[in-house]
Structure formats: C-alpha cells, structure tokens
Amino acid sequence: MRSFNSSSRNYTLVQPRKSGYQFHTSIWLIILLIFFFPPIALYFMKKEREYHNWFPIIVWICSGFILVLIVFYSFFTLPRLMLLLEDFDAPNNSPPSIEIMVVLVIFTLAQVIFGFLLKRKLRANNELSRCFMWTAITIIVLDYLFCLLASRILVISSLFPLYDLTSHL
C-alpha cells in the first residue's frame, strides 16, 4: 500500500493482493492424462517444474514401447508371414515394411540418447530449458502418433500379402 499527499487530500493506492493459492496438478491426474489424453498431461507437466524430471522417463517408456512393438513384429509376426508366403509360392516374397521398422529403431535409439541428455540437463539445472522442453514434448507427441500409425501400417502391411495369397488360390 502506498500513500501520497496531493494538495489537501490524502490518497492511498491499494494494490490488489495476489492469491497465495496456486493450482497444483495431482500426480494421479497426470498419470491418467498421459494414458488417455497426452497433450493435456504434457501441458501440465510443462507448467509445473516438479514434473520436469518426468520427461526423460516418459521418453524412455515411449521408446521401450516402440521397441516392444518392433520386436514382436520382427520375431513373431513377420517370420510366420514369410513362411506362409513361402509355402504357397506367393509372388511377393519381400518382407513387408522393413523400412518402417529400420526408421523406428533409429528413432528409438535417438530417443534413448536424448533421454540421457535430458537427465544430465536436469541434474545440472533442476529444470529443463524451453528448447529441451519443447523437443521432449515433440518427441513424446511423435511417439504417440508413431504408435498409432505404425501399428496400423504394420497390421495393414501384414494383411496385404495375405490378401494377395488368398486371391491367387
């Protein structure tokens, strides 16, 4: 509160009080939002500094999930599909979507390295700079989109040879 005298009157300026209450997002809400609607969870994590140390962990979890998808497809789905195509002498014997898997593996390895870089920056500064924050958010969103698109592409690329095989019978 400041006061000043002007001619014969005494004026007092009252500054609005800032509320001591700040909205804090609970841990359970963040976890639920990460699974069901990641953009909102990422916004809350960006806003509150205490969740900045979650970014490397989420990047690692996303990259692990992509690796599990790739391993499952490479070791379980693709060999059976190739045997089936071989048994019926199908004209197309090339492995479907191998390029997509290679790109995803490279992207996943880059994510793991970036997660270690984020962890090092967090140890040094206790928070992420805007550049690292937005890069981490972009990677997590790309992971989300990759998982949605890659799973559909891998399923469709597995079904096309089966369709070709059954159409030749």
Beta strands, then each sheet from edge to edge (+ up, - down):
strand 1: 2-6
strand 2: 9-13
sheet 1: 1+ 2-
end
